[in-house]
Amino acid sequence: MAGLKRFLVENIGESAELTGEEFEHAKNVLRLSVGDEVILLDNSGKEYTAVITTVEKKRMSLNI
């Protein structure tokens, strides 16, 4: 789990979305795609393991 990339998102439930700069970094720099695992942070101190389910033009959907 130490090698997984971490991203800050505002709302985490059973699913979450990456948008904006976090999305651009995940897609274009890290080249993450459907099926990849990441860790999501929501500023509460908790970490959530998530799997990318869809990648669109301006957002990425993840299941927790």
C-alpha positions in Angstrom: 0.0 0.0 0.0 3.0 2.3 0.4 3.5 2.6 -3.3 -0.1 3.7 -4.1 -0.5 7.3 -5.1 -2.6 9.6 -2.9 -5.1 12.2 -4.0 -7.2 14.7 -2.0 -10.9 14.7 -2.8 -13.8 16.7 -1.2 -16.5 14.0 -1.0 -15.9 10.4 -0.3 -18.8 7.9 0.0 -19.0 4.6 -1.7 -17.5 6.3 -4.7 -15.6 9.5 -5.5 -14.4 11.6 -8.4 -11.1 13.2 -9.3 -11.4 16.5 -11.2 -9.2 19.5 -11.8 -5.5 19.4 -11.1 -5.7 16.1 -9.2 -7.4 14.5 -12.3 -4.9 16.0 -14.7 -1.9 14.7 -12.7 -3.4 11.2 -12.3 -4.2 10.9 -16.0 -1.5 12.8 -17.8 1.5 12.5 -15.5 1.0 9.2 -13.7 -1.0 7.7 -16.6 -3.4 6.0 -14.2 -6.3 4.2 -15.9 -9.3 1.9 -15.2 -8.5 -0.8 -12.7 -5.6 1.1 -11.0 -5.7 1.4 -7.2 -5.1 4.7 -5.4 -5.5 6.2 -1.9 -8.0 9.0 -1.4 -7.8 11.5 1.4 -10.6 13.8 2.5 -8.9 16.1 5.1 -10.4 14.2 8.0 -7.2 12.1 8.6 -8.7 9.0 7.1 -7.4 7.2 4.0 -9.6 5.2 1.6 -8.3 2.7 -0.9 -10.1 3.2 -4.2 -10.1 1.6 -7.7 -10.5 3.7 -10.9 -13.8 2.7 -12.6 -14.0 5.3 -15.5 -11.8 7.9 -17.0 -13.5 10.6 -19.0 -12.3 13.9 -20.6 -12.4 16.0 -17.4 -12.9 13.5 -14.6 -12.1 10.1 -13.2 -14.6 8.0 -11.1 -13.5 5.7 -8.4 -15.1 3.0 -6.2 -14.0 2.9 -2.6 
